[in-house]
Each structure stands twice: as structure tokens, then as C-alpha cells.
Amino acid sequence: MNLEGGCSCGSVRYALTEKPLIVHACHCRDCQRLTGSSFITNIWIEREHVQLQSGSLSSFRRTTDSGNPHELFFCAACATHIWGKYHASPGDTLFVRVGTLDDPTAVRPDVHIFTRSKVPWLSLPTDVPSFEVFYDPRQFWSPDTRARFRANIEKHASQQA
């Protein structure tokens, strides 16, 4: 897979060099506040498969409703949010905002999460799993995806040692 995207002013450009681990449509209040919308769609992918091609990113760290740190990365010129890093998640992964892809129709959500705070007027597709909070990746992800995620965790843990 080779998806590309960038910010609204064109300064930041990036490429994804691997398929996503998974694509989440998140309906939590944090994502609603941060986007000013009803939900956000994120590609969960290993950082090593995200290549910043141009521009510079700034970031800020906030605490999520769960109490865990979430770092948001945005274009230093126009402030378009490009991706986030949930520091509670093991390994070194990013959550790339699907709306920043050149072709956001190239991916679709594999799952809807935190639907307990979904806006009531939004109907979810019946063919896509949804969860009131999160789900157990060991039960939902394919064996290949779980293996990729484990490898990333192990690689990151060995780099921290």
C-alpha cells in the first residue's frame, strides 16, 4: 500500500508505506472535541511506515478522558492535525487522520469505537463492527495484524532497553 497525504496548505506531505493495522472510526468525546465533528477516522499504523516527505510538524500533549497522554502532531504552518500518538498504546504507532489523505476514500473504517458517545442522529453501517468502548484486539484482529503489532512492541521495547 502506498497512500499519500498532507495538510491543507500543502507544506506537509507524507506517505504510508504499509497497509494500516486497522482503521478506527472513533466516536469518543475527546475526538469530537478535537475535530469539532461527530467522530474521527484514524489509520492505526507503525511509525516506521509513516514517512514525512516535506514540511515540519509541531505537537502538543494533552490528557485524554481516560487519563492517558495523547500527543497531537500538526502542520507548523497551517495547523492541520495530521496524526496522533497515544502514549498508553504499546509499541511505536501513530493514528493518521484519514481526512488528510489525498484520497480519503481509499480506506474505510474497519470498526467503530466508543459508540456510547456517538451522536444520536448518526446511523452506523450494519456491516462494520461497533463497540460501546474499545475491543480486544486479540479477538478482533487477524493473526497477521497481531503478529505485526507484537513485532512492533518487541522492537520498540528492545530500543528502550
VMD Tcl script that builds the backbone (N, CA, C; Angstrom):
set m [mol new atoms 483]
animate dup $m
set s [atomselect $m all]
$s set {name element resname resid chain x y z} {
  {N N MET 1 A 0.852 -1.179 0.000}
  {CA C MET 1 A 0.000 0.000 0.000}
  {C C MET 1 A 0.889 1.230 0.000}
  {N N ASN 2 A 0.494 2.211 -0.756}
  {CA C ASN 2 A 1.244 3.458 -0.793}
  {C C ASN 2 A 0.244 4.609 -0.838}
  {N N LEU 3 A -0.183 5.037 0.340}
  {CA C LEU 3 A -1.104 6.161 0.450}
  {C C LEU 3 A -0.304 7.415 0.754}
  {N N GLU 4 A -0.745 8.526 0.187}
  {CA C GLU 4 A -0.087 9.801 0.455}
  {C C GLU 4 A -1.109 10.808 0.925}
  {N N GLY 5 A -0.610 11.810 1.640}
  {CA C GLY 5 A -1.488 12.851 2.123}
  {C C GLY 5 A -0.712 14.058 2.562}
  {N N GLY 6 A -1.430 15.009 3.161}
  {CA C GLY 6 A -0.772 16.216 3.617}
  {C C GLY 6 A -1.757 17.173 4.260}
  {N N CYS 7 A -1.241 18.321 4.576}
  {CA C CYS 7 A -2.033 19.351 5.264}
  {C C CYS 7 A -2.797 20.199 4.246}
  {N N SER 8 A -3.587 21.129 4.760}
  {CA C SER 8 A -4.413 21.953 3.870}
  {C C SER 8 A -3.616 22.995 3.094}
  {N N CYS 9 A -2.462 23.435 3.607}
  {CA C CYS 9 A -1.685 24.440 2.872}
  {C C CYS 9 A -0.660 23.815 1.924}
  {N N GLY 10 A -0.459 22.499 2.015}
  {CA C GLY 10 A 0.475 21.812 1.123}
  {C C GLY 10 A 1.898 21.742 1.640}
  {N N SER 11 A 2.182 22.347 2.768}
  {CA C SER 11 A 3.534 22.334 3.319}
  {C C SER 11 A 3.946 20.937 3.776}
  {N N VAL 12 A 3.060 20.249 4.494}
  {CA C VAL 12 A 3.356 18.902 4.993}
  {C C VAL 12 A 2.867 17.880 3.990}
  {N N ARG 13 A 3.745 16.963 3.644}
  {CA C ARG 13 A 3.410 15.820 2.797}
  {C C ARG 13 A 3.953 14.577 3.481}
  {N N TYR 14 A 3.196 13.483 3.395}
  {CA C TYR 14 A 3.637 12.223 3.985}
  {C C TYR 14 A 3.193 11.071 3.094}
  {N N ALA 15 A 3.801 9.911 3.330}
  {CA C ALA 15 A 3.416 8.685 2.634}
  {C C ALA 15 A 3.320 7.555 3.653}
  {N N LEU 16 A 2.354 6.694 3.452}
  {CA C LEU 16 A 2.231 5.468 4.240}
  {C C LEU 16 A 2.737 4.335 3.360}
  {N N THR 17 A 3.664 3.550 3.883}
  {CA C THR 17 A 4.322 2.531 3.066}
  {C C THR 17 A 3.856 1.113 3.379}
  {N N GLU 18 A 2.862 0.995 4.216}
  {CA C GLU 18 A 2.306 -0.314 4.573}
  {C C GLU 18 A 0.808 -0.140 4.785}
  {N N LYS 19 A 0.079 -1.213 4.680}
  {CA C LYS 19 A -1.365 -1.128 4.943}
  {C C LYS 19 A -1.574 -0.863 6.437}
  {N N PRO 20 A -2.695 -0.269 6.792}
  {CA C PRO 20 A -2.971 0.005 8.209}
  {C C PRO 20 A -3.071 -1.277 9.026}
  {N N LEU 21 A -2.753 -1.157 10.308}
  {CA C LEU 21 A -3.079 -2.247 11.220}
  {C C LEU 21 A -4.592 -2.391 11.262}
  {N N ILE 22 A -5.259 -1.259 11.378}
  {CA C ILE 22 A -6.716 -1.192 11.406}
  {C C ILE 22 A -7.118 0.262 11.188}
  {N N VAL 23 A -8.350 0.468 10.775}
  {CA C VAL 23 A -8.891 1.815 10.620}
  {C C VAL 23 A -10.060 1.949 11.589}
  {N N HIS 24 A -9.937 2.899 12.503}
  {CA C HIS 24 A -10.961 3.161 13.517}
  {C C HIS 24 A -11.778 4.389 13.145}
  {N N ALA 25 A -13.072 4.301 13.355}
  {CA C ALA 25 A -13.915 5.491 13.427}
  {C C ALA 25 A -14.215 5.650 14.910}
  {N N CYS 26 A -13.671 6.694 15.509}
  {CA C CYS 26 A -13.789 6.878 16.956}
  {C C CYS 26 A -14.821 7.965 17.263}
  {N N HIS 27 A -15.760 7.604 18.120}
  {CA C HIS 27 A -16.857 8.491 18.476}
  {C C HIS 27 A -16.723 9.023 19.904}
  {N N CYS 28 A -15.526 8.937 20.497}
  {CA C CYS 28 A -15.360 9.396 21.884}
  {C C CYS 28 A -15.461 10.923 21.956}
  {N N ARG 29 A -15.737 11.420 23.118}
  {CA C ARG 29 A -15.873 12.873 23.312}
  {C C ARG 29 A -14.560 13.593 23.015}
  {N N ASP 30 A -13.412 12.976 23.345}
  {CA C ASP 30 A -12.125 13.610 23.030}
  {C C ASP 30 A -12.015 13.869 21.526}
  {N N CYS 31 A -12.298 12.867 20.720}
  {CA C CYS 31 A -12.192 13.033 19.265}
  {C C CYS 31 A -13.222 14.027 18.744}
  {N N GLN 32 A -14.401 14.027 19.341}
  {CA C GLN 32 A -15.410 15.010 18.936}
  {C C GLN 32 A -14.921 16.427 19.230}
  {N N ARG 33 A -14.355 16.635 20.411}
  {CA C ARG 33 A -13.853 17.978 20.774}
  {C C ARG 33 A -12.688 18.399 19.887}
  {N N LEU 34 A -11.747 17.466 19.677}
  {CA C LEU 34 A -10.539 17.804 18.925}
  {C C LEU 34 A -10.815 18.114 17.456}
  {N N THR 35 A -11.838 17.484 16.902}
  {CA C THR 35 A -12.123 17.696 15.484}
  {C C THR 35 A -13.232 18.693 15.247}
  {N N GLY 36 A -14.037 18.959 16.280}
  {CA C GLY 36 A -15.210 19.790 16.075}
  {C C GLY 36 A -16.244 19.077 15.225}
  {N N SER 37 A -16.182 17.762 15.221}
  {CA C SER 37 A -17.084 16.962 14.403}
  {C C SER 37 A -17.680 15.834 15.244}
  {N N SER 38 A -18.406 14.950 14.612}
  {CA C SER 38 A -19.094 13.876 15.332}
  {C C SER 38 A -18.206 12.687 15.634}
  {N N PHE 39 A -17.164 12.496 14.842}
  {CA C PHE 39 A -16.219 11.398 15.052}
  {C C PHE 39 A -14.980 11.664 14.206}
  {N N ILE 40 A -13.974 10.834 14.385}
  {CA C ILE 40 A -12.771 10.919 13.566}
  {C C ILE 40 A -12.455 9.539 13.031}
  {N N THR 41 A -11.874 9.485 11.859}
  {CA C THR 41 A -11.419 8.218 11.291}
  {C C THR 41 A -9.901 8.258 11.248}
  {N N ASN 42 A -9.290 7.256 11.897}
  {CA C ASN 42 A -7.832 7.177 12.031}
  {C C ASN 42 A -7.296 5.864 11.496}
  {N N ILE 43 A -6.161 5.947 10.825}
  {CA C ILE 43 A -5.393 4.770 10.422}
  {C C ILE 43 A -4.398 4.488 11.534}
  {N N TRP 44 A -4.484 3.320 12.147}
  {CA C TRP 44 A -3.513 2.911 13.167}
  {C C TRP 44 A -2.410 2.159 12.439}
  {N N ILE 45 A -1.180 2.675 12.532}
  {CA C ILE 45 A -0.069 2.134 11.759}
  {C C ILE 45 A 1.240 2.355 12.513}
  {N N GLU 46 A 2.195 1.494 12.255}
  {CA C GLU 46 A 3.515 1.634 12.870}
  {C C GLU 46 A 4.196 2.896 12.348}
  {N N ARG 47 A 4.880 3.614 13.259}
  {CA C ARG 47 A 5.562 4.858 12.883}
  {C C ARG 47 A 6.556 4.639 11.749}
  {N N GLU 48 A 7.214 3.493 11.722}
  {CA C GLU 48 A 8.213 3.226 10.690}
  {C C GLU 48 A 7.612 3.199 9.286}
  {N N HIS 49 A 6.302 3.050 9.181}
  {CA C HIS 49 A 5.631 3.021 7.880}
  {C C HIS 49 A 5.000 4.365 7.515}
  {N N VAL 50 A 5.330 5.394 8.284}
  {CA C VAL 50 A 4.854 6.749 8.002}
  {C C VAL 50 A 6.073 7.601 7.686}
  {N N GLN 51 A 6.162 8.054 6.460}
  {CA C GLN 51 A 7.325 8.829 6.032}
  {C C GLN 51 A 6.922 10.287 5.806}
  {N N LEU 52 A 7.478 11.167 6.624}
  {CA C LEU 52 A 7.273 12.598 6.429}
  {C C LEU 52 A 8.154 13.019 5.259}
  {N N GLN 53 A 7.537 13.513 4.198}
  {CA C GLN 53 A 8.277 13.855 2.989}
  {C C GLN 53 A 8.642 15.324 2.907}
  {N N SER 54 A 7.813 16.181 3.490}
  {CA C SER 54 A 8.131 17.613 3.483}
  {C C SER 54 A 7.373 18.305 4.599}
  {N N GLY 55 A 7.852 19.493 4.912}
  {CA C GLY 55 A 7.206 20.299 5.939}
  {C C GLY 55 A 7.687 19.931 7.336}
  {N N SER 56 A 7.186 20.675 8.286}
  {CA C SER 56 A 7.547 20.385 9.670}
  {C C SER 56 A 6.286 20.325 10.519}
  {N N LEU 57 A 6.350 19.469 11.519}
  {CA C LEU 57 A 5.223 19.271 12.407}
  {C C LEU 57 A 5.517 19.855 13.775}
  {N N SER 58 A 4.530 20.430 14.367}
  {CA C SER 58 A 4.569 20.836 15.765}
  {C C SER 58 A 3.665 19.855 16.510}
  {N N SER 59 A 3.766 19.863 17.823}
  {CA C SER 59 A 2.893 18.963 18.570}
  {C C SER 59 A 2.537 19.573 19.914}
  {N N PHE 60 A 1.486 19.043 20.486}
  {CA C PHE 60 A 1.150 19.352 21.865}
  {C C PHE 60 A 0.620 18.079 22.499}
  {N N ARG 61 A 0.789 17.994 23.800}
  {CA C ARG 61 A 0.362 16.824 24.544}
  {C C ARG 61 A -0.796 17.198 25.434}
  {N N ARG 62 A -1.783 16.348 25.467}
  {CA C ARG 62 A -2.944 16.557 26.321}
  {C C ARG 62 A -3.252 15.259 27.033}
  {N N THR 63 A -4.099 15.333 28.012}
  {CA C THR 63 A -4.544 14.149 28.732}
  {C C THR 63 A -5.942 13.795 28.257}
  {N N THR 64 A -6.132 12.530 27.898}
  {CA C THR 64 A -7.429 12.082 27.415}
  {C C THR 64 A -8.399 11.919 28.579}
  {N N ASP 65 A -9.650 11.674 28.257}
  {CA C ASP 65 A -10.648 11.428 29.294}
  {C C ASP 65 A -10.275 10.231 30.161}
  {N N SER 66 A -9.498 9.285 29.591}
  {CA C SER 66 A -9.070 8.110 30.359}
  {C C SER 66 A -7.887 8.415 31.277}
  {N N GLY 67 A -7.303 9.612 31.142}
  {CA C GLY 67 A -6.160 9.989 31.959}
  {C C GLY 67 A -4.818 9.713 31.314}
  {N N ASN 68 A -4.818 9.157 30.108}
  {CA C ASN 68 A -3.574 8.832 29.413}
  {C C ASN 68 A -3.137 9.967 28.492}
  {N N PRO 69 A -1.813 10.092 28.273}
  {CA C PRO 69 A -1.324 11.157 27.391}
  {C C PRO 69 A -1.574 10.862 25.918}
  {N N HIS 70 A -1.945 11.894 25.195}
  {CA C HIS 70 A -2.181 11.840 23.756}
  {C C HIS 70 A -1.448 13.030 23.149}
  {N N GLU 71 A -0.524 12.759 22.251}
  {CA C GLU 71 A 0.237 13.812 21.585}
  {C C GLU 71 A -0.318 13.997 20.180}
  {N N LEU 72 A -0.621 15.236 19.825}
  {CA C LEU 72 A -1.179 15.561 18.522}
  {C C LEU 72 A -0.148 16.316 17.699}
  {N N PHE 73 A 0.021 15.894 16.456}
  {CA C PHE 73 A 1.006 16.482 15.549}
  {C C PHE 73 A 0.267 17.216 14.438}
  {N N PHE 74 A 0.709 18.442 14.169}
  {CA C PHE 74 A 0.016 19.277 13.195}
  {C C PHE 74 A 1.020 20.083 12.389}
  {N N CYS 75 A 0.589 20.550 11.223}
  {CA C CYS 75 A 1.432 21.366 10.354}
  {C C CYS 75 A 1.809 22.653 11.092}
  {N N ALA 76 A 3.093 22.954 11.091}
  {CA C ALA 76 A 3.567 24.165 11.757}
  {C C ALA 76 A 3.079 25.426 11.042}
  {N N ALA 77 A 2.712 25.319 9.766}
  {CA C ALA 77 A 2.282 26.495 9.007}
  {C C ALA 77 A 0.770 26.733 9.084}
  {N N CYS 78 A -0.040 25.680 8.925}
  {CA C CYS 78 A -1.497 25.896 8.851}
  {C C CYS 78 A -2.284 25.216 9.975}
  {N N ALA 79 A -1.612 24.445 10.810}
  {CA C ALA 79 A -2.199 23.789 11.991}
  {C C ALA 79 A -3.148 22.632 11.669}
  {N N THR 80 A -3.121 22.105 10.437}
  {CA C THR 80 A -3.904 20.903 10.142}
  {C C THR 80 A -3.356 19.747 10.971}
  {N N HIS 81 A -4.231 19.074 11.718}
  {CA C HIS 81 A -3.808 17.909 12.503}
  {C C HIS 81 A -3.592 16.742 11.553}
  {N N ILE 82 A -2.386 16.166 11.604}
  {CA C ILE 82 A -2.001 15.110 10.670}
  {C C ILE 82 A -2.096 13.733 11.316}
  {N N TRP 83 A -1.540 13.593 12.521}
  {CA C TRP 83 A -1.628 12.322 13.233}
  {C C TRP 83 A -1.486 12.525 14.724}
  {N N GLY 84 A -1.766 11.461 15.449}
  {CA C GLY 84 A -1.665 11.482 16.898}
  {C C GLY 84 A -0.894 10.279 17.390}
  {N N LYS 85 A -0.403 10.392 18.603}
  {CA C LYS 85 A 0.321 9.304 19.277}
  {C C LYS 85 A -0.318 9.118 20.647}
  {N N TYR 86 A -0.939 7.961 20.832}
  {CA C TYR 86 A -1.493 7.617 22.138}
  {C C TYR 86 A -0.390 6.924 22.921}
  {N N HIS 87 A 0.136 7.600 23.921}
  {CA C HIS 87 A 1.288 7.067 24.645}
  {C C HIS 87 A 0.944 5.864 25.514}
  {N N ALA 88 A -0.333 5.599 25.758}
  {CA C ALA 88 A -0.724 4.406 26.511}
  {C C ALA 88 A -0.641 3.152 25.640}
  {N N SER 89 A -0.651 3.317 24.329}
  {CA C SER 89 A -0.581 2.182 23.413}
  {C C SER 89 A 0.856 1.666 23.352}
  {N N PRO 90 A 1.051 0.358 23.493}
  {CA C PRO 90 A 2.425 -0.173 23.438}
  {C C PRO 90 A 2.998 -0.061 22.033}
  {N N GLY 91 A 4.316 -0.115 21.956}
  {CA C GLY 91 A 4.993 -0.031 20.676}
  {C C GLY 91 A 5.122 1.409 20.216}
  {N N ASP 92 A 5.477 1.574 18.956}
  {CA C ASP 92 A 5.649 2.904 18.377}
  {C C ASP 92 A 4.724 3.022 17.172}
  {N N THR 93 A 3.501 3.443 17.449}
  {CA C THR 93 A 2.488 3.544 16.410}
  {C C THR 93 A 1.891 4.942 16.386}
  {N N LEU 94 A 1.279 5.260 15.259}
  {CA C LEU 94 A 0.607 6.542 15.084}
  {C C LEU 94 A -0.830 6.304 14.630}
  {N N PHE 95 A -1.641 7.324 14.824}
  {CA C PHE 95 A -3.025 7.324 14.346}
  {C C PHE 95 A -3.137 8.458 13.325}
  {N N VAL 96 A -3.047 8.094 12.048}
  {CA C VAL 96 A -3.041 9.064 10.954}
  {C C VAL 96 A -4.486 9.407 10.594}
  {N N ARG 97 A -4.761 10.681 10.498}
  {CA C ARG 97 A -6.116 11.138 10.192}
  {C C ARG 97 A -6.444 10.893 8.724}
  {N N VAL 98 A -7.465 10.087 8.515}
  {CA C VAL 98 A -7.863 9.707 7.161}
  {C C VAL 98 A -8.214 10.929 6.318}
  {N N GLY 99 A -8.767 11.964 6.927}
  {CA C GLY 99 A -9.134 13.160 6.178}
  {C C GLY 99 A -7.966 13.906 5.575}
  {N N THR 100 A -6.739 13.578 5.995}
  {CA C THR 100 A -5.555 14.227 5.419}
  {C C THR 100 A -4.995 13.449 4.232}
  {N N LEU 101 A -5.552 12.275 3.927}
  {CA C LEU 101 A -5.116 11.533 2.747}
  {C C LEU 101 A -5.532 12.278 1.482}
  {N N ASP 102 A -4.735 12.162 0.444}
  {CA C ASP 102 A -5.120 12.729 -0.852}
  {C C ASP 102 A -6.429 12.116 -1.324}
  {N N ASP 103 A -6.602 10.826 -1.051}
  {CA C ASP 103 A -7.834 10.133 -1.403}
  {C C ASP 103 A -8.394 9.455 -0.148}
  {N N PRO 104 A -9.169 10.179 0.651}
  {CA C PRO 104 A -9.693 9.581 1.882}
  {C C PRO 104 A -10.667 8.432 1.635}
  {N N THR 105 A -11.126 8.249 0.396}
  {CA C THR 105 A -11.997 7.111 0.096}
  {C C THR 105 A -11.204 5.819 -0.092}
  {N N ALA 106 A -9.869 5.898 -0.051}
  {CA C ALA 106 A -9.026 4.718 -0.246}
  {C C ALA 106 A -9.115 3.738 0.932}
  {N N VAL 107 A -9.557 4.225 2.076}
  {CA C VAL 107 A -9.749 3.346 3.237}
  {C C VAL 107 A -11.139 3.602 3.797}
  {N N ARG 108 A -11.631 2.625 4.514}
  {CA C ARG 108 A -12.902 2.798 5.210}
  {C C ARG 108 A -12.750 2.194 6.595}
  {N N PRO 109 A -13.567 2.612 7.538}
  {CA C PRO 109 A -13.426 2.087 8.893}
  {C C PRO 109 A -13.625 0.571 8.953}
  {N N ASP 110 A -12.727 -0.072 9.680}
  {CA C ASP 110 A -12.876 -1.498 9.975}
  {C C ASP 110 A -13.765 -1.694 11.192}
  {N N VAL 111 A -13.844 -0.650 12.021}
  {CA C VAL 111 A -14.562 -0.742 13.283}
  {C C VAL 111 A -14.952 0.657 13.747}
  {N N HIS 112 A -16.068 0.751 14.445}
  {CA C HIS 112 A -16.485 1.984 15.114}
  {C C HIS 112 A -16.300 1.755 16.611}
  {N N ILE 113 A -15.609 2.698 17.275}
  {CA C ILE 113 A -15.326 2.542 18.700}
  {C C ILE 113 A -15.893 3.721 19.493}
  {N N PHE 114 A -16.069 3.479 20.775}
  {CA C PHE 114 A -16.623 4.462 21.710}
  {C C PHE 114 A -17.963 5.005 21.216}
  {N N THR 115 A -18.784 4.082 20.744}
  {CA C THR 115 A -20.088 4.472 20.224}
  {C C THR 115 A -21.057 4.870 21.340}
  {N N ARG 116 A -20.678 4.648 22.588}
  {CA C ARG 116 A -21.558 5.077 23.694}
  {C C ARG 116 A -21.750 6.595 23.672}
  {N N SER 117 A -20.804 7.324 23.052}
  {CA C SER 117 A -20.937 8.781 22.960}
  {C C SER 117 A -21.187 9.237 21.521}
  {N N LYS 118 A -21.602 8.310 20.668}
  {CA C LYS 118 A -21.953 8.642 19.285}
  {C C LYS 118 A -23.148 9.599 19.288}
  {N N VAL 119 A -23.134 10.546 18.369}
  {CA C VAL 119 A -24.290 11.441 18.259}
  {C C VAL 119 A -25.503 10.629 17.817}
  {N N PRO 120 A -26.670 10.893 18.391}
  {CA C PRO 120 A -27.826 10.031 18.139}
  {C C PRO 120 A -28.373 10.079 16.714}
  {N N TRP 121 A -28.093 11.132 15.981}
  {CA C TRP 121 A -28.640 11.234 14.629}
  {C C TRP 121 A -27.800 10.511 13.576}
  {N N LEU 122 A -26.647 9.953 13.975}
  {CA C LEU 122 A -25.769 9.260 13.038}
  {C C LEU 122 A -26.063 7.763 13.053}
  {N N SER 123 A -26.379 7.212 11.910}
  {CA C SER 123 A -26.602 5.769 11.782}
  {C C SER 123 A -25.305 5.106 11.330}
  {N N LEU 124 A -24.928 4.047 12.008}
  {CA C LEU 124 A -23.706 3.315 11.655}
  {C C LEU 124 A -24.039 2.185 10.685}
  {N N PRO 125 A -23.100 1.862 9.808}
  {CA C PRO 125 A -23.349 0.753 8.879}
  {C C PRO 125 A -23.458 -0.571 9.648}
  {N N THR 126 A -24.368 -1.402 9.241}
  {CA C THR 126 A -24.584 -2.671 9.944}
  {C C THR 126 A -23.512 -3.703 9.619}
  {N N ASP 127 A -22.744 -3.497 8.543}
  {CA C ASP 127 A -21.722 -4.468 8.164}
  {C C ASP 127 A -20.348 -4.153 8.752}
  {N N VAL 128 A -20.258 -3.147 9.614}
  {CA C VAL 128 A -18.994 -2.785 10.261}
  {C C VAL 128 A -19.180 -2.953 11.771}
  {N N PRO 129 A -18.308 -3.736 12.419}
  {CA C PRO 129 A -18.460 -3.930 13.865}
  {C C PRO 129 A -18.365 -2.605 14.620}
  {N N SER 130 A -19.121 -2.520 15.694}
  {CA C SER 130 A -19.060 -1.325 16.540}
  {C C SER 130 A -19.045 -1.761 17.996}
  {N N PHE 131 A -18.385 -0.937 18.813}
  {CA C PHE 131 A -18.203 -1.230 20.225}
  {C C PHE 131 A -18.522 0.008 21.044}
  {N N GLU 132 A -19.194 -0.192 22.152}
  {CA C GLU 132 A -19.529 0.943 23.021}
  {C C GLU 132 A -18.289 1.619 23.565}
  {N N VAL 133 A -17.246 0.866 23.824}
  {CA C VAL 133 A -15.957 1.434 24.240}
  {C C VAL 133 A -14.916 0.921 23.257}
  {N N PHE 134 A -13.934 0.181 23.727}
  {CA C PHE 134 A -12.909 -0.380 22.856}
  {C C PHE 134 A -13.206 -1.866 22.681}
  {N N TYR 135 A -12.325 -2.576 22.070}
  {CA C TYR 135 A -12.481 -4.006 21.808}
  {C C TYR 135 A -11.175 -4.696 22.173}
  {N N ASP 136 A -11.186 -5.995 22.192}
  {CA C ASP 136 A -9.975 -6.775 22.462}
  {C C ASP 136 A -9.319 -7.120 21.128}
  {N N PRO 137 A -8.174 -6.475 20.803}
  {CA C PRO 137 A -7.526 -6.757 19.516}
  {C C PRO 137 A -7.194 -8.243 19.323}
  {N N ARG 138 A -6.952 -8.955 20.411}
  {CA C ARG 138 A -6.628 -10.381 20.286}
  {C C ARG 138 A -7.805 -11.163 19.726}
  {N N GLN 139 A -9.005 -10.662 19.925}
  {CA C GLN 139 A -10.183 -11.352 19.422}
  {C C GLN 139 A -10.671 -10.790 18.093}
  {N N PHE 140 A -10.260 -9.581 17.772}
  {CA C PHE 140 A -10.806 -8.920 16.595}
  {C C PHE 140 A -9.819 -8.853 15.432}
  {N N TRP 141 A -8.530 -8.659 15.718}
  {CA C TRP 141 A -7.530 -8.521 14.652}
  {C C TRP 141 A -7.182 -9.874 14.047}
  {N N SER 142 A -6.749 -9.850 12.795}
  {CA C SER 142 A -6.298 -11.073 12.130}
  {C C SER 142 A -4.963 -11.520 12.747}
  {N N PRO 143 A -4.607 -12.786 12.598}
  {CA C PRO 143 A -3.307 -13.258 13.105}
  {C C PRO 143 A -2.120 -12.462 12.543}
  {N N ASP 144 A -2.191 -12.094 11.254}
  {CA C ASP 144 A -1.100 -11.309 10.656}
  {C C ASP 144 A -0.976 -9.931 11.295}
  {N N THR 145 A -2.107 -9.278 11.546}
  {CA C THR 145 A -2.087 -7.956 12.171}
  {C C THR 145 A -1.567 -8.052 13.597}
  {N N ARG 146 A -1.997 -9.055 14.336}
  {CA C ARG 146 A -1.497 -9.244 15.707}
  {C C ARG 146 A -0.001 -9.492 15.700}
  {N N ALA 147 A 0.498 -10.246 14.729}
  {CA C ALA 147 A 1.936 -10.513 14.627}
  {C C ALA 147 A 2.706 -9.226 14.324}
  {N N ARG 148 A 2.193 -8.407 13.420}
  {CA C ARG 148 A 2.837 -7.117 13.122}
  {C C ARG 148 A 2.897 -6.242 14.360}
  {N N PHE 149 A 1.792 -6.181 15.093}
  {CA C PHE 149 A 1.735 -5.348 16.291}
  {C C PHE 149 A 2.703 -5.863 17.353}
  {N N ARG 150 A 2.741 -7.180 17.568}
  {CA C ARG 150 A 3.695 -7.764 18.535}
  {C C ARG 150 A 5.128 -7.453 18.140}
  {N N ALA 151 A 5.444 -7.581 16.854}
  {CA C ALA 151 A 6.801 -7.288 16.381}
  {C C ALA 151 A 7.161 -5.835 16.655}
  {N N ASN 152 A 6.213 -4.937 16.454}
  {CA C ASN 152 A 6.459 -3.525 16.725}
  {C C ASN 152 A 6.695 -3.289 18.210}
  {N N ILE 153 A 5.910 -3.923 19.046}
  {CA C ILE 153 A 6.084 -3.786 20.502}
  {C C ILE 153 A 7.460 -4.297 20.916}
  {N N GLU 154 A 7.823 -5.470 20.403}
  {CA C GLU 154 A 9.123 -6.043 20.757}
  {C C GLU 154 A 10.272 -5.167 20.258}
  {N N LYS 155 A 10.177 -4.665 19.052}
  {CA C LYS 155 A 11.222 -3.797 18.501}
  {C C LYS 155 A 11.350 -2.530 19.345}
  {N N HIS 156 A 10.225 -1.935 19.680}
  {CA C HIS 156 A 10.242 -0.708 20.473}
  {C C HIS 156 A 10.793 -0.970 21.876}
  {N N ALA 157 A 10.423 -2.118 22.467}
  {CA C ALA 157 A 10.907 -2.456 23.811}
  {C C ALA 157 A 12.417 -2.662 23.800}
  {N N SER 158 A 12.945 -3.275 22.744}
  {CA C SER 158 A 14.394 -3.514 22.677}
  {C C SER 158 A 15.153 -2.204 22.457}
  {N N GLN 159 A 14.532 -1.241 21.788}
  {CA C GLN 159 A 15.169 0.056 21.583}
  {C C GLN 159 A 15.166 0.887 22.867}
  {N N GLN 160 A 14.191 0.630 23.748}
  {CA C GLN 160 A 14.103 1.355 25.019}
  {C C GLN 160 A 15.092 0.824 26.041}
  {N N ALA 161 A 15.512 -0.438 25.852}
  {CA C ALA 161 A 16.412 -1.089 26.827}
  {C C ALA 161 A 17.817 -0.567 26.743}
}
mol reanalyze $m
mol bondsrecalc $m
mol representation Tube
mol addrep $m
